Amino acid sequence: MSLSNFLLAGYAVLYSQWIKEQDFVIGLPVSGRPNSTLNNVMGMFVNVLPLRIEIDYEKTITEYLDEMQKRVI
């Protein structure tokens, strides 16, 4: 489990508590530069991937982190 996945899982749990929903979508920013020829081009090349989050408060932390890892990959 990477640090970014761990932080995303923590953010999802906090966000779920805040909005009082267990099923929601988070936008995940990813690099939008399709190949290395665009590395010298100025500008923001970012795509946003929707990631559906379903939180089940009856699962253990380990189960939840494993599930989050599978969803992100």
Backbone as CSV, one residue per row, in Angstrom:
resi,resn,N_x,N_y,N_z,CA_x,CA_y,CA_z,C_x,C_y,C_z
1,MET,0.847,-1.175,0.000,0.000,0.000,0.000,0.888,1.231,0.000
2,SER,0.621,2.111,-0.937,1.411,3.336,-1.027,0.850,4.390,-0.069
3,LEU,1.653,5.383,0.180,1.233,6.470,1.068,0.031,7.208,0.484
4,SER,0.027,7.422,-0.822,-1.097,8.142,-1.432,-2.407,7.359,-1.300
5,ASN,-2.357,6.037,-1.440,-3.566,5.222,-1.259,-4.038,5.259,0.191
6,PHE,-3.091,5.224,1.116,-3.435,5.283,2.531,-4.103,6.619,2.867
7,LEU,-3.533,7.712,2.367,-4.118,9.033,2.620,-5.471,9.189,1.940
8,LEU,-5.618,8.627,0.738,-6.908,8.670,0.049,-7.971,7.928,0.842
9,ALA,-7.619,6.777,1.394,-8.566,6.008,2.200,-8.975,6.799,3.447
10,GLY,-8.010,7.430,4.104,-8.323,8.248,5.274,-9.200,9.429,4.919
11,TYR,-8.889,10.091,3.808,-9.702,11.218,3.348,-11.127,10.760,3.040
12,ALA,-11.270,9.598,2.416,-12.599,9.085,2.068,-13.434,8.830,3.321
13,VAL,-12.814,8.285,4.353,-13.552,8.026,5.594,-13.971,9.348,6.245
14,LEU,-13.061,10.312,6.309,-13.402,11.613,6.892,-14.483,12.328,6.088
15,TYR,-14.351,12.281,4.763,-15.347,12.914,3.896,-16.710,12.254,4.053
16,SER,-16.722,10.933,4.191,-17.964,10.203,4.394,-18.655,10.637,5.690
17,GLN,-17.860,10.820,6.715,-18.425,11.280,7.995,-18.983,12.697,7.866
18,TRP,-18.290,13.528,7.115,-18.684,14.923,6.970,-19.978,15.080,6.185
19,ILE,-20.100,14.334,5.056,-21.295,14.469,4.217,-22.407,13.503,4.628
20,LYS,-22.099,12.614,5.560,-23.070,11.638,6.070,-23.634,10.749,4.956
21,GLU,-22.742,10.316,4.057,-23.065,9.384,2.983,-22.011,8.284,2.971
22,GLN,-22.397,7.086,2.550,-21.450,5.981,2.467,-21.116,5.612,1.032
23,ASP,-21.769,6.240,0.078,-21.536,5.961,-1.337,-21.400,7.297,-2.060
24,PHE,-20.200,7.597,-2.577,-19.947,8.873,-3.228,-18.780,8.725,-4.198
25,VAL,-18.471,9.780,-4.921,-17.410,9.757,-5.923,-16.378,10.826,-5.597
26,ILE,-15.101,10.457,-5.712,-13.991,11.394,-5.538,-13.251,11.467,-6.864
27,GLY,-12.890,12.677,-7.283,-12.109,12.859,-8.504,-10.625,12.728,-8.206
28,LEU,-9.954,11.851,-8.916,-8.529,11.586,-8.712,-7.734,12.193,-9.867
29,PRO,-6.903,13.219,-9.603,-6.131,13.817,-10.696,-4.995,12.896,-11.144
30,VAL,-4.817,12.783,-12.458,-3.737,11.981,-13.042,-3.065,12.794,-14.144
31,SER,-1.849,12.428,-14.462,-1.093,13.122,-15.498,-1.789,12.962,-16.841
32,GLY,-1.871,14.053,-17.585,-2.530,14.018,-18.878,-1.569,14.125,-20.042
33,ARG,-0.285,13.937,-19.797,0.701,14.004,-20.881,0.861,12.602,-21.470
34,PRO,0.316,12.387,-22.663,0.303,11.031,-23.225,1.675,10.484,-23.592
35,ASN,2.627,11.352,-23.925,3.958,10.849,-24.275,5.019,11.873,-23.876
36,SER,6.270,11.479,-23.968,7.366,12.318,-23.486,7.646,13.518,-24.379
37,THR,7.098,13.571,-25.574,7.347,14.723,-26.447,6.690,15.993,-25.918
38,LEU,5.708,15.845,-25.041,5.019,17.000,-24.479,5.650,17.489,-23.170
39,ASN,6.753,16.905,-22.750,7.372,17.300,-21.494,7.846,18.749,-21.506
40,ASN,8.251,19.283,-22.657,8.747,20.661,-22.733,7.647,21.673,-23.038
41,VAL,6.418,21.223,-23.219,5.301,22.113,-23.510,4.746,22.646,-22.191
42,MET,4.595,23.976,-22.132,4.046,24.573,-20.912,2.538,24.381,-20.886
43,GLY,2.016,24.273,-19.700,0.582,24.131,-19.535,0.254,23.001,-18.584
44,MET,-0.985,22.990,-18.184,-1.420,21.988,-17.219,-2.165,20.881,-17.952
45,PHE,-1.562,19.725,-18.007,-2.161,18.565,-18.656,-2.627,17.606,-17.555
46,VAL,-3.843,17.779,-17.100,-4.355,16.954,-16.009,-5.709,16.392,-16.407
47,ASN,-5.884,15.118,-16.167,-7.183,14.470,-16.325,-7.679,14.090,-14.942
48,VAL,-8.981,14.013,-14.789,-9.568,13.619,-13.512,-10.332,12.317,-13.715
49,LEU,-9.944,11.302,-12.944,-10.632,10.022,-12.993,-11.608,9.925,-11.830
50,PRO,-12.854,9.601,-12.103,-13.807,9.428,-11.007,-13.550,8.094,-10.297
51,LEU,-13.529,8.130,-8.991,-13.326,6.928,-8.185,-14.516,6.786,-7.237
52,ARG,-15.308,5.748,-7.469,-16.480,5.526,-6.613,-16.028,4.918,-5.296
53,ILE,-16.494,5.512,-4.213,-16.159,5.056,-2.873,-17.432,4.536,-2.209
54,GLU,-17.361,3.318,-1.730,-18.458,2.728,-0.956,-17.871,2.298,0.382
55,ILE,-18.289,2.949,1.431,-17.739,2.660,2.746,-18.725,1.810,3.538
56,ASP,-18.226,0.707,4.040,-19.005,-0.183,4.896,-18.357,-0.150,6.272
57,TYR,-19.020,0.447,7.220,-18.435,0.633,8.552,-18.310,-0.662,9.348
58,GLU,-18.823,-1.773,8.811,-18.687,-3.057,9.494,-17.396,-3.777,9.120
59,LYS,-16.689,-3.280,8.100,-15.419,-3.890,7.693,-14.295,-3.432,8.621
60,THR,-13.265,-4.256,8.684,-12.091,-3.870,9.463,-11.254,-2.881,8.647
61,ILE,-10.320,-2.227,9.292,-9.450,-1.269,8.613,-8.630,-1.972,7.532
62,THR,-8.129,-3.153,7.846,-7.324,-3.897,6.882,-8.141,-4.248,5.637
63,GLU,-9.363,-4.694,5.816,-10.230,-5.023,4.681,-10.510,-3.781,3.841
64,TYR,-10.765,-2.671,4.510,-11.052,-1.427,3.798,-9.838,-0.950,3.005
65,LEU,-8.650,-1.006,3.602,-7.433,-0.582,2.902,-7.127,-1.495,1.716
66,ASP,-7.341,-2.790,1.860,-7.150,-3.719,0.740,-8.117,-3.413,-0.399
67,GLU,-9.362,-3.137,-0.052,-10.372,-2.803,-1.061,-10.013,-1.504,-1.781
68,MET,-9.541,-0.507,-1.037,-9.155,0.755,-1.639,-7.966,0.560,-2.588
69,GLN,-7.021,-0.276,-2.178,-5.846,-0.571,-3.017,-6.276,-1.173,-4.354
70,LYS,-7.233,-2.097,-4.327,-7.705,-2.743,-5.544,-8.450,-1.762,-6.443
71,ARG,-9.187,-0.843,-5.854,-9.957,0.123,-6.648,-9.065,1.131,-7.355
72,VAL,-8.016,1.550,-6.691,-7.130,2.559,-7.277,-6.288,1.965,-8.398
73,ILE,-5.886,0.726,-8.243,-5.072,0.083,-9.281,-5.980,-0.260,-10.404
